[in-house]
Amino acid sequence: EKAALRQVQAAPEREEERRGEKKRESVSDMRLKLGRSDGLVVRASGASSSGSGSGRGGVPKRTGGNTSNRGGLWTPNQAAPSVEGTPQLILPQGLYCETIYKTQRRPTSTVWVGPVPIGSEHPIARQTMTTTDTKNVDATVEQVMKCADAGADLVRITVQGGREAEACMHIREKLFKYGYDTPLVADIHFNPKVALRVCDAFEKIRVNPGNFADGIKKFDDLTYENREQYDAEVEAMEEMFTPLVEKCKKLGRAIRIGTNHGSLSARILSFYGDTPGGMVESAFEFARVCRKNDFHNFLFSMKASNPLVMVQAYRLLASEMYKQEWNYPLHLGVTEAGEGEDGRMKSAIGIGALLLDGLGDTIRVSLTEDPELEMEPCSRLALIGTEASDLEIGVDPFEEEHRDFTSFEKRKGALPEAKDEASPLDASKFLHRDGSVHSVVDLKAFDNPDLLYRDLGAKFVLGLPFKDIATSDSIILKELPDASDAGAMLAIKRLQEGEVGLFAPLSELKKNAIKGAVALITMQEFKAGGGDLASLLPQGIENVAFLLSGEESSEDLKSAAAVDPLCLYLKVELEKSRVHISRKFFENIQQSNIETAVLHYVVLDGSERDDIIITGGAECGALLVDGLGDGLVLESPGDFGLEFLRLTSFGMLQGCRMRSTKTDYVSCPSCGRTLFDLQEVTNAIQQKTGHLPGVTIAIMGCIVNGPGEMADADFGYVGTVPGKIDLYYGKEVVRKGIKMDEAVDELVELIKDYDMWVEPEVEEADEEADEEATMAAV
């Protein structure tokens, strides 16, 4: 052990020699690994070259904004209490990134984590976290090497006690022995003494301000009568945190002050509630201790399982740092994002939105999967952020008067009023109040109508298609069948009778004016017709929608809105910046008092599904998290299939907290603390509960990621001791010590007890199969 300690303690000197020598994957390397060419333009970028400046004086002084109080903060659950002497943050209205009209990386200082630099002058660092038992040295070393080989620049390891800290010495020594100098990050909760010990071995320490000094998370409502009571607890925290700061300073270690939305301290909750503003103040309490000790090798994170809360918290943090003239780097992540496509979508929305604002210097995509599998989506997001800040793409400068980053106030596009509710052709049925999904359908799809109906998400009633909870609200047919094509015309009629809207280009409707269809027209066609719809529309066609590029003049937009279109499709040209053109477009229509619903029409290219999910989530998520948009049209020239694009659209709307069409899961990515097989249990829970839209279930591997990290969940499934599960309703434990093999069924019963259960619908085809099986048995 002494030899291991000497080997590890010599690391700071070796790190000074290695700094700048460690080879990081270049942007070209990442493109090649992901099957991308150097010439590919990331359409979501809106970029300029990355900002310069390092060191604490690297950020220019900023002025403006309200410096006297916290300003208006979005409060999901409760208003922040007002108490005399409450510590006040300076949260200005205005600046949170370098520029709103192009992606320009926020200048930061450089934080050194062993040989890896993190900051604006360096590539975006990618990281992940092991899932092995930390005490199992060989297994942990093997997994770290696997992650490093997959592209991880840093790897985090949970360190919950003394035996784990002892193992960390040997983990670091073995990795050096095998030629891996990948920096290791100790994940610390509850235990300052363990943090001090593992500091001898690892290059970085992650502390959670919500439980580093406050212990296990509780939800007690505390009342502070005056500032002195609050300050007494802050002083106690400082006394516990200072020794770690001093040791990290001496050994050249780094610290991440990692705030989580669900694990704020009772002190912070009492003053701020579980708000993004509370998250910022929680981190700043620890940052002030670092600065007081002249320690600046630290960075921040503001994680939440809700991408909207996460994005707002990071923006508020960045805004506050501008006012304070701080320039510490940011670690980005959506915590407990889940697994599969949903987990990737949530991460793309949250992380992508911030990267396209130029915020973020290191990222982690938290998935309930093996850690090395996180690296591909992580690399895709890093590439999006890098290209967005390197390419000279953007829009001309403009000022925003409507988008407010301190609150989520969605622009609600006006929906058409019902004229004949009994008619399936009533245009009010073609859009959805919580966010519309329209699907582009190829004419060839009508060769197999039943497959088409299923791909659109329709349910069958007596063999006919009808809208279900996740059915496309409307379809867009770029080419209409000939009126003599009886099969295709019948299929269209059945979709219309099932209340699915039909949109088609004006030129096609002039050849086949299908009753109830909506004419899709361009601004050029509209202006060529002198703005007179009566002369443009074929007989029997009453409604129109505009296909716009986002660069139309205010006068053109006003003339289009004057004819009362059902909606506007915003289809930004592929080579241009979707995020920044769209922001300018929404500012323009809001200044013009145009209330028409706007759907993002997005064409996404790529060879793999992750290309669509990650790029689409970043591009559209950056807009939808600001309430800019009333729905989606996803199209791809790739062979991904209509069903995938439809489900991805609904997943994006749900990830942006707009339209819920399935159960939402908050599941931790697993670590050495986890007390059961998270992937297996998550799959079992999803199999039985995946049909409950509007219900959120948290699946947490241990008490650390239990009540402290599932603030948004209705129900919680939490590991407490090996083989036993506690079930939560909200923040309250309602069933304790349930055996593992009974826990999933108990969870279902708990959901039923709170009247949030519905029986899954049996599809008509399945019913027929059951009947045939019964007859055969007889």
LUMDRENLUM-299812 format. One line per field, with one value per residue (C-alpha): residue in one letter; residue number from 0; x, y, z. Coordinates in pm, whole numbers, plus 50000, padded with zeros to 5 digits. Each point is the difference from the previous one (the first is absolute). Example, Ala and Ser with C-alpha at 12.3 -4.5 7.8 and 13.67 -1.06 7.14 Angstrom:
voro = c(a|s)
guse = c(0|1)
east = c(51230|50137)
north = c(49550|50344)
up = c(50780|49934)
//
This chain:
voro = c(e|k|a|a|l|r|q|v|q|a|a|p|e|r|e|e|e|r|r|g|e|k|k|r|e|s|v|s|d|m|r|l|k|l|g|r|s|d|g|l|v|v|r|a|s|g|a|s|s|s|g|s|g|s|g|r|g|g|v|p|k|r|t|g|g|n|t|s|n|r|g|g|l|w|t|p|n|q|a|a|p|s|v|e|g|t|p|q|l|i|l|p|q|g|l|y|c|e|t|i|y|k|t|q|r|r|p|t|s|t|v|w|v|g|p|v|p|i|g|s|e|h|p|i|a|r|q|t|m|t|t|t|d|t|k|n|v|d|a|t|v|e|q|v|m|k|c|a|d|a|g|a|d|l|v|r|i|t|v|q|g|g|r|e|a|e|a|c|m|h|i|r|e|k|l|f|k|y|g|y|d|t|p|l|v|a|d|i|h|f|n|p|k|v|a|l|r|v|c|d|a|f|e|k|i|r|v|n|p|g|n|f|a|d|g|i|k|k|f|d|d|l|t|y|e|n|r|e|q|y|d|a|e|v|e|a|m|e|e|m|f|t|p|l|v|e|k|c|k|k|l|g|r|a|i|r|i|g|t|n|h|g|s|l|s|a|r|i|l|s|f|y|g|d|t|p|g|g|m|v|e|s|a|f|e|f|a|r|v|c|r|k|n|d|f|h|n|f|l|f|s|m|k|a|s|n|p|l|v|m|v|q|a|y|r|l|l|a|s|e|m|y|k|q|e|w|n|y|p|l|h|l|g|v|t|e|a|g|e|g|e|d|g|r|m|k|s|a|i|g|i|g|a|l|l|l|d|g|l|g|d|t|i|r|v|s|l|t|e|d|p|e|l|e|m|e|p|c|s|r|l|a|l|i|g|t|e|a|s|d|l|e|i|g|v|d|p|f|e|e|e|h|r|d|f|t|s|f|e|k|r|k|g|a|l|p|e|a|k|d|e|a|s|p|l|d|a|s|k|f|l|h|r|d|g|s|v|h|s|v|v|d|l|k|a|f|d|n|p|d|l|l|y|r|d|l|g|a|k|f|v|l|g|l|p|f|k|d|i|a|t|s|d|s|i|i|l|k|e|l|p|d|a|s|d|a|g|a|m|l|a|i|k|r|l|q|e|g|e|v|g|l|f|a|p|l|s|e|l|k|k|n|a|i|k|g|a|v|a|l|i|t|m|q|e|f|k|a|g|g|g|d|l|a|s|l|l|p|q|g|i|e|n|v|a|f|l|l|s|g|e|e|s|s|e|d|l|k|s|a|a|a|v|d|p|l|c|l|y|l|k|v|e|l|e|k|s|r|v|h|i|s|r|k|f|f|e|n|i|q|q|s|n|i|e|t|a|v|l|h|y|v|v|l|d|g|s|e|r|d|d|i|i|i|t|g|g|a|e|c|g|a|l|l|v|d|g|l|g|d|g|l|v|l|e|s|p|g|d|f|g|l|e|f|l|r|l|t|s|f|g|m|l|q|g|c|r|m|r|s|t|k|t|d|y|v|s|c|p|s|c|g|r|t|l|f|d|l|q|e|v|t|n|a|i|q|q|k|t|g|h|l|p|g|v|t|i|a|i|m|g|c|i|v|n|g|p|g|e|m|a|d|a|d|f|g|y|v|g|t|v|p|g|k|i|d|l|y|y|g|k|e|v|v|r|k|g|i|k|m|d|e|a|v|d|e|l|v|e|l|i|k|d|y|d|m|w|v|e|p|e|v|e|e|a|d|e|e|a|d|e|e|a|t|m|a|a|v)
guse = c(0|1|2|3|4|5|6|7|8|9|10|11|12|13|14|15|16|17|18|19|20|21|22|23|24|25|26|27|28|29|30|31|32|33|34|35|36|37|38|39|40|41|42|43|44|45|46|47|48|49|50|51|52|53|54|55|56|57|58|59|60|61|62|63|64|65|66|67|68|69|70|71|72|73|74|75|76|77|78|79|80|81|82|83|84|85|86|87|88|89|90|91|92|93|94|95|96|97|98|99|100|101|102|103|104|105|106|107|108|109|110|111|112|113|114|115|116|117|118|119|120|121|122|123|124|125|126|127|128|129|130|131|132|133|134|135|136|137|138|139|140|141|142|143|144|145|146|147|148|149|150|151|152|153|154|155|156|157|158|159|160|161|162|163|164|165|166|167|168|169|170|171|172|173|174|175|176|177|178|179|180|181|182|183|184|185|186|187|188|189|190|191|192|193|194|195|196|197|198|199|200|201|202|203|204|205|206|207|208|209|210|211|212|213|214|215|216|217|218|219|220|221|222|223|224|225|226|227|228|229|230|231|232|233|234|235|236|237|238|239|240|241|242|243|244|245|246|247|248|249|250|251|252|253|254|255|256|257|258|259|260|261|262|263|264|265|266|267|268|269|270|271|272|273|274|275|276|277|278|279|280|281|282|283|284|285|286|287|288|289|290|291|292|293|294|295|296|297|298|299|300|301|302|303|304|305|306|307|308|309|310|311|312|313|314|315|316|317|318|319|320|321|322|323|324|325|326|327|328|329|330|331|332|333|334|335|336|337|338|339|340|341|342|343|344|345|346|347|348|349|350|351|352|353|354|355|356|357|358|359|360|361|362|363|364|365|366|367|368|369|370|371|372|373|374|375|376|377|378|379|380|381|382|383|384|385|386|387|388|389|390|391|392|393|394|395|396|397|398|399|400|401|402|403|404|405|406|407|408|409|410|411|412|413|414|415|416|417|418|419|420|421|422|423|424|425|426|427|428|429|430|431|432|433|434|435|436|437|438|439|440|441|442|443|444|445|446|447|448|449|450|451|452|453|454|455|456|457|458|459|460|461|462|463|464|465|466|467|468|469|470|471|472|473|474|475|476|477|478|479|480|481|482|483|484|485|486|487|488|489|490|491|492|493|494|495|496|497|498|499|500|501|502|503|504|505|506|507|508|509|510|511|512|513|514|515|516|517|518|519|520|521|522|523|524|525|526|527|528|529|530|531|532|533|534|535|536|537|538|539|540|541|542|543|544|545|546|547|548|549|550|551|552|553|554|555|556|557|558|559|560|561|562|563|564|565|566|567|568|569|570|571|572|573|574|575|576|577|578|579|580|581|582|583|584|585|586|587|588|589|590|591|592|593|594|595|596|597|598|599|600|601|602|603|604|605|606|607|608|609|610|611|612|613|614|615|616|617|618|619|620|621|622|623|624|625|626|627|628|629|630|631|632|633|634|635|636|637|638|639|640|641|642|643|644|645|646|647|648|649|650|651|652|653|654|655|656|657|658|659|660|661|662|663|664|665|666|667|668|669|670|671|672|673|674|675|676|677|678|679|680|681|682|683|684|685|686|687|688|689|690|691|692|693|694|695|696|697|698|699|700|701|702|703|704|705|706|707|708|709|710|711|712|713|714|715|716|717|718|719|720|721|722|723|724|725|726|727|728|729|730|731|732|733|734|735|736|737|738|739|740|741|742|743|744|745|746|747|748|749|750|751|752|753|754|755|756|757|758|759|760|761|762|763|764|765|766|767|768|769|770|771|772|773|774|775|776|777)
east = c(50000|50285|50162|49670|49958|50352|49933|49675|50128|50278|49733|49980|50365|49950|49682|50188|50235|49717|49773|49964|50148|49687|49854|49630|49777|49982|49675|50105|50058|49653|49840|50171|49904|49638|50002|49992|50200|50211|49783|49671|49828|49817|49681|49933|50317|49999|50356|50293|50346|50025|50051|50346|50122|50125|50074|49775|50032|49908|49635|49922|49810|49623|49753|49624|49726|49846|50267|49776|49799|49954|49743|49715|50084|49796|49881|49863|49858|49988|50085|50333|49926|50092|50198|50179|50371|49965|50320|49934|50136|50063|49794|49975|49752|50212|50341|50055|50213|50237|49737|49646|50039|50290|50171|50310|50164|49997|50361|50110|50308|50171|49948|50264|49886|50326|50122|49658|49919|49637|49896|49912|50348|49989|49786|49678|50099|49785|49945|49808|49970|50076|49727|50221|50043|50290|50145|50043|50323|50055|49644|50011|50338|49871|49693|50202|50228|49700|49851|50330|50036|49646|50104|49951|50231|49905|49833|49810|49992|49776|50183|49755|50220|50343|50038|49914|50253|50265|49913|50040|50373|50042|49769|50212|50324|49887|49878|50337|50165|49792|50083|49665|50034|49628|49905|49775|49724|49879|49624|49939|49674|49956|50363|50257|50258|49990|50048|50317|50135|49927|50151|50337|49910|49766|50046|49656|49737|49629|49810|49622|49922|49666|50147|50374|49949|49628|49982|49725|49724|49689|49692|49937|49866|50245|49930|50273|49906|50304|50322|50210|49840|50066|50360|50069|49928|50207|50292|49965|50007|50310|50177|49939|50083|50313|50238|49914|50058|50337|50110|49889|50192|50313|49982|49886|49663|49677|49653|49660|49730|49716|49652|49703|49644|49861|50257|50014|50069|49716|50150|49985|49652|49871|50109|49977|49782|50118|50059|50281|50085|50042|50232|50220|50022|50079|50301|50111|50020|50274|50163|50042|50194|50230|50061|50054|50289|50133|49913|49873|50051|49629|49696|49620|49714|49623|49834|49631|49798|49766|50181|49810|50111|50353|50029|49859|50231|50313|49892|49937|50339|50175|49810|50106|50363|49996|49881|50256|50274|50067|50093|50010|49926|49673|49937|49672|49766|49636|49997|49811|49908|49909|50088|49965|49854|49820|50322|50187|49718|49988|50378|50000|49733|50171|50366|49945|49802|50282|50281|49823|50003|50378|49972|50175|50359|49957|49697|49862|49701|49850|49837|49872|50237|50359|50221|50202|49673|49960|50301|49844|49710|50241|50238|49715|49897|50361|50035|49681|50128|50346|49879|49739|50269|50259|49794|49927|49622|49744|49761|50034|49985|49651|49848|49759|49712|49785|50214|50077|50263|49907|49657|49816|49713|49896|49876|49662|49914|49633|49814|49716|49655|49766|49734|49842|50122|49807|50186|50333|50102|49974|50340|50013|50087|50316|50206|50044|49996|50308|50211|49920|50176|49964|50154|50129|49861|50129|49739|50145|49887|49642|50095|49955|49736|49984|50375|49970|49727|50215|50307|49789|49902|49631|49792|49753|49629|49809|50292|50003|50277|49930|50217|50165|50203|50316|49855|50133|49757|50035|50192|50182|49982|50248|49845|49631|49866|49805|49628|49953|50221|49716|50221|50203|49696|49815|50296|50011|49626|50032|50276|49790|49701|50232|50061|50350|50052|50137|50240|50121|50175|49773|50131|49889|49655|49943|50030|49796|49802|49935|49718|50113|50366|50212|50195|50370|50127|50327|50040|50106|49673|49799|50165|49976|49623|49984|49912|49654|49918|49672|50187|50269|49801|49824|49630|49919|50326|49941|50307|50365|50334|50316|50342|50255|50380|50008|50166|49682|49946|49758|49773|49983|49927|49721|49842|50014|49848|49722|49847|49967|50209|49961|50372|50343|50267|50346|50244|50346|50235|50239|50321|49880|49972|49662|50025|50092|49780|49710|50066|49999|49686|49807|50114|49875|49653|49956|50087|49741|49739|49963|49843|49989|50131|50353|50128|50370|50052|50335|50185|50267|50269|50205|50078|49895|49704|50220|50073|49629|49943|50310|49999|49622|49988|50272|49864|49633|50056|50192|49680|49727|50156|49942|49638|50069|49793|49665|50101|50230|50039|50302|50115|50310|50132|50140|49822|49878|49633|49689|49936|50345|49971|49651|50111|50309|49777|49778|50308|50137|49676|49986|50366|49923|49706|49739|49794|50001|49916|50167|50138|50301|50291|50267|50260|50352|50289|50130|50329|50185|49727|49724|49832|49835|50032|49861|49972|49809|49768|49937|49899|49765|49833|49964|49837|49722|49959|50095|49641|49937|50038|50030|50154|50368|50180|50347|50221|50295|50276|50073|49899|50241|49805|49674|49793|50273|50000|49643|49833|49781|49870|49653|50127|50342|50165|50312|50262|50069|50184|50097|49688|49755|49810|49819|49711|49924|49701|50144|50259|49846|50094|49672|50120|50331|50221|49822|50169|50152|49795|49677|50087|49888|49656|49980|50081|49708|49771|50125|49918|49652|49957|50054|49756|50265|49975|49816|49992|50198|49788|50007|50046|49731|50246|50110|49638|49945|50316|49881|49664|50165|50227|49698|49808|50301|50034|49632)
north = c(50000|50240|49930|50067|50326|50116|49914|50197|50296|50045|50060|50383|50037|49763|50183|50330|49827|49837|50301|50094|49667|49782|49940|50083|49894|50273|50113|49812|49683|50030|50053|49692|49787|50107|49947|50372|50190|50307|50205|49932|50314|49980|50188|50080|50199|50368|50055|50215|49905|49911|50275|50062|50078|49789|50067|50180|50327|49851|50108|50361|50200|49996|50260|50031|49804|50022|49962|50058|49678|49654|50107|49775|49631|49714|49802|49657|49903|50302|50365|50067|50119|50355|50028|50303|49971|49727|49971|50163|49891|50249|49854|50252|50012|49964|49852|49626|49922|50189|50063|49888|50023|49760|49727|50142|49807|50172|50084|49818|49934|49663|49735|49727|49648|49810|50027|50104|50374|50108|50342|50208|49985|49621|49727|49910|49722|49685|49793|49709|49805|49641|49763|49745|49949|50233|49747|49760|50155|49779|50039|50378|50030|49792|50219|50324|49874|49900|50348|50170|49787|50108|50367|50109|50283|49961|49718|50044|49734|49991|50012|49952|49884|49919|49664|50157|50278|49738|49819|50325|50005|49664|50094|50306|49805|49718|50240|50176|49660|49912|50334|50173|50352|50074|50232|49849|50189|49901|50026|50108|50014|50049|49928|50285|49772|49760|50294|50098|49649|49930|50334|49826|49770|50172|50312|50150|49997|50046|50138|50039|50325|49854|49722|50052|50167|49953|49619|49780|50185|50083|50195|50178|50353|50214|50354|50259|50309|50208|50018|49884|49655|49958|50122|49758|49706|50151|50037|49634|49900|50213|49836|49655|50095|50211|49708|49839|50329|50044|49645|50025|50325|49838|49688|50174|49827|50132|50027|49986|50176|49784|50123|49773|50130|49722|50012|50361|50048|50071|50344|50086|49851|50213|50322|49926|49693|49735|50262|50063|50309|49779|49773|50296|50129|49648|49984|50354|49930|49745|50213|50286|49767|49904|50362|50098|49752|50123|49667|50031|49654|49924|49992|49983|49774|50056|49666|49909|49717|50259|50157|50329|50041|49897|50252|50284|49924|50005|50322|50165|49879|50138|50327|50034|49928|50275|50246|49882|50001|49630|49771|49647|49714|49806|49626|49920|49708|49896|49775|49671|50041|49631|49754|49949|50265|50184|50043|50123|50240|50161|50042|50142|50254|50122|49975|50095|50313|50128|49907|50196|50299|49958|49865|49683|49878|49637|49773|49668|49817|49806|49681|49688|49797|49880|50309|49954|50022|50358|50109|49992|50239|50202|50033|50098|50282|50112|50015|50205|50246|50018|50056|50250|50219|49950|50056|50354|49952|50228|50285|50374|50149|50062|50080|49779|50149|49690|49697|49996|49749|50042|49845|49752|50183|49817|50192|49837|49997|50050|49686|50007|50019|49709|50069|49655|49782|49701|50004|49813|50257|50290|50173|50042|49628|50039|50166|49911|50249|49847|49971|49859|49719|49999|49722|50014|49700|49866|49909|49646|49942|49967|49672|49847|50207|49786|50037|50373|50033|49817|50210|50310|49863|49947|49753|49772|49995|49744|49995|50377|50242|50260|50239|49870|50187|49996|50012|50260|50292|50056|49874|50194|49851|50168|49806|49911|49688|50033|50033|49673|49807|49842|49821|50306|50227|49756|49987|50381|50010|49754|50206|50314|49821|49904|50376|50006|50323|50015|50273|50013|50253|50242|49874|49643|50107|50179|49658|49812|50221|49748|50117|50121|50029|50298|50179|50040|50315|50192|50372|50019|49836|50225|50318|49883|49972|50352|49876|49898|49652|49983|50007|49759|49719|49736|49952|49815|50089|50243|49990|50083|49965|50187|49843|50262|50023|50224|50286|50170|50369|50127|50128|49661|49827|50244|49950|49621|50021|50222|49710|49794|49691|49687|50000|50105|49740|50134|49820|50155|49932|49713|50201|50267|50029|49865|50121|50360|50051|49857|50225|50302|49874|49961|50340|50143|49840|50089|50362|49986|49847|49692|49720|49726|49659|49924|49647|49930|49817|49828|49796|49786|49803|49716|49632|49895|50062|50185|50256|50085|49990|50195|50263|50041|50018|50265|50213|49992|49968|50327|50168|49799|50044|50372|49940|50082|49761|49821|49670|49804|49854|49768|49883|49810|49879|49698|49669|50042|49936|50202|49843|50089|50364|50024|49849|50221|50305|49900|49920|50345|50169|49794|50072|50372|49958|50082|49693|49681|49683|49734|49936|50213|49829|50159|49726|50042|49878|49764|50015|49810|50087|49830|49714|49822|49952|50332|49904|49681|50165|50303|49771|49802|50319|50138|49678|50035|50379|50144|50085|50273|50343|50277|49768|50036|49710|50031|49691|50060|49757|50130|50254|50262|50004|49929|50269|50253|49972|49929|50333|49973|49645|49890|49660|49877|49655|50029|49749|50022|49684|49700|49815|50257|50290|50303|50149|50371|50213|50340|50064|49768|49638|49808|49636|49886|49695|49823|49691|50053|49729|50160|50367|50058|49856|50204|50311|49926|49959|50330|50180|49847|50113|50360|49971|50056|49657|49909|49658|49974|49990|49676|50062|49866|49770|49858|49934|49808|49797|49918|49886|49779|49848|49929|49836|49789|49886|49901)
up = c(50000|50085|49664|49827|50191|49908|49637|49997|50201|49744|49737|50037|49895|49707|49904|49969|49756|49805|49968|49639|49890|50034|49657|49978|49717|49740|49840|49687|50205|50153|49661|49858|50302|49962|49624|49923|49739|50077|49769|50176|50122|50332|49924|50364|50030|49979|50049|50020|50107|50363|50252|50130|50343|50286|50362|50241|49814|49663|49994|49917|50257|49952|50106|50011|50167|50341|50269|50298|50016|49856|49743|49888|50016|49867|50301|49909|50339|50226|50023|50167|50356|50088|50322|50131|49931|49737|49792|49663|49667|49724|49718|49716|49719|49690|49950|50044|49693|49772|49733|49919|49621|49949|50200|50159|50277|50339|50098|50314|50204|49962|50264|49996|50086|49991|49641|49865|49972|50022|49875|49697|49847|49989|49842|50180|50241|50002|50311|50145|50327|50096|50115|50174|50374|50075|50245|49707|49878|49694|49871|50047|49828|49709|49962|50018|49723|49791|50043|49916|49687|49901|50020|50361|50102|50368|50197|50326|50271|50306|50334|50283|50287|50136|49826|49665|50062|50074|49676|49808|50078|49829|49711|49922|50035|49770|49734|49998|49979|49692|49836|50065|50138|49949|50289|50264|50178|50347|50045|50360|50194|50376|50095|50014|50167|49705|49762|50184|49981|49634|49908|50033|49712|49756|49791|50064|50273|49929|50300|50022|50187|50107|50211|50043|50337|50057|50002|49860|49820|50199|49900|50330|49976|50193|50112|50048|50193|49906|49803|50297|50001|49631|50031|50284|49769|49719|50241|50102|49634|49942|50291|49851|49640|50054|50080|49665|49817|50168|49919|49636|49969|50146|49779|49681|49996|49847|50155|49834|50196|49874|50096|49937|49981|50216|50279|50113|50370|50242|50051|49629|49963|50286|49833|49627|49958|49752|49733|49751|50207|50305|49802|49909|50358|50124|49769|50075|50374|49927|49731|50249|50229|49711|49908|50362|50005|49663|49839|49645|49850|50018|49775|50034|49901|50036|49929|49996|49848|49846|49700|50042|50361|49906|49715|50208|50292|49782|49833|50335|50122|49692|50034|50360|49912|49739|50263|50254|49733|50060|49713|50136|49756|49988|50012|49822|50056|50037|50305|50004|49633|49967|49726|49629|49773|50281|50199|49694|49913|50346|49997|49648|50095|50316|49906|49635|50085|50220|49760|49726|50236|50032|50355|50112|50020|50102|49963|50118|49852|50294|49872|50173|49785|50015|50041|49682|49803|50121|49799|49653|50079|50212|49705|49768|50234|50045|49622|49967|50259|49845|49645|50118|50154|49725|49684|49886|49986|50160|49938|50008|50351|50138|50336|50191|50192|50057|50084|50373|50110|50368|49956|49779|49837|49690|49701|49939|49633|49927|49899|49747|50153|49939|49740|49995|50287|49872|49669|49978|49739|50244|49989|50378|50018|49791|50278|50368|50287|50169|49687|49657|49816|49622|49791|49644|49809|49671|49741|49983|50360|49874|49834|50346|50181|50318|50053|49938|50262|50254|49921|50060|50341|49924|50196|49825|50073|49796|49761|49943|50114|50268|50195|50315|50260|49786|49649|49759|50009|49627|49699|49732|49650|49765|49714|49982|49831|49680|50064|49811|50247|50197|50255|50101|50003|50227|50239|50016|50061|50288|50160|49968|50151|50287|50054|49853|49806|49646|49883|49641|49772|49819|49665|50085|50122|49673|49833|50260|50238|50279|50223|50343|49903|50103|49730|50075|49831|49990|50038|49636|49887|50228|49871|49640|50047|50136|50347|49884|50131|49811|49672|50120|50158|49793|50057|50321|50178|50286|50225|49947|50178|49910|49943|50110|50014|50307|49812|49875|50063|50263|49723|49831|50331|50080|49658|50047|50348|49867|49802|50320|49916|50213|50079|49882|49920|50080|49770|50027|49710|50070|49981|50242|50376|50106|50359|49930|49694|50200|50298|49774|49825|50328|50119|49671|50014|50367|49931|49722|50236|49781|50202|49735|50109|49878|49934|49953|49671|50041|49740|50166|49823|50140|49976|50350|50227|50248|49725|49992|50376|50107|49725|50002|50379|50010|49716|50091|50375|50004|49876|50172|50346|49947|49901|49635|49794|49997|49846|49771|49656|49980|49660|49895|49665|50186|50031|50357|49944|50068|50341|50136|49893|50153|50333|50003|49955|50291|50208|49933|50102|50318|50076|49969|50241|49737|49911|50204|49807|50213|50347|50086|50175|50214|50040|50130|49783|50273|50187|50271|50251|49800|50186|49705|49625|49880|49635|50079|50254|49778|49715|50229|50126|49648|49881|50260|50023|49659|49908|50261|49838|50255|50263|50095|50167|50152|50013|50233|50087|50350|50261|49856|49675|50177|50171|49934|49622|49891|50059|49691|50054|50102|50117|50102|50002|50217|50114|50374|50102|49785|49889|50138|49841|50139|49802|50003|49916|49927|50271|50256|50067|49998|49984|50150|49978|49714|49859|49658|49828|50125|49960|49638|50069|50320|49797|49768|50302|50142|49675|50015|50362|49893|49708|49734|49837|49684|49843|49676|49688|49805|49630|49772|49823|50334|50099|49678|50062|50352|49867|49737|50265|50222|49717|49909|50361|50006)
//
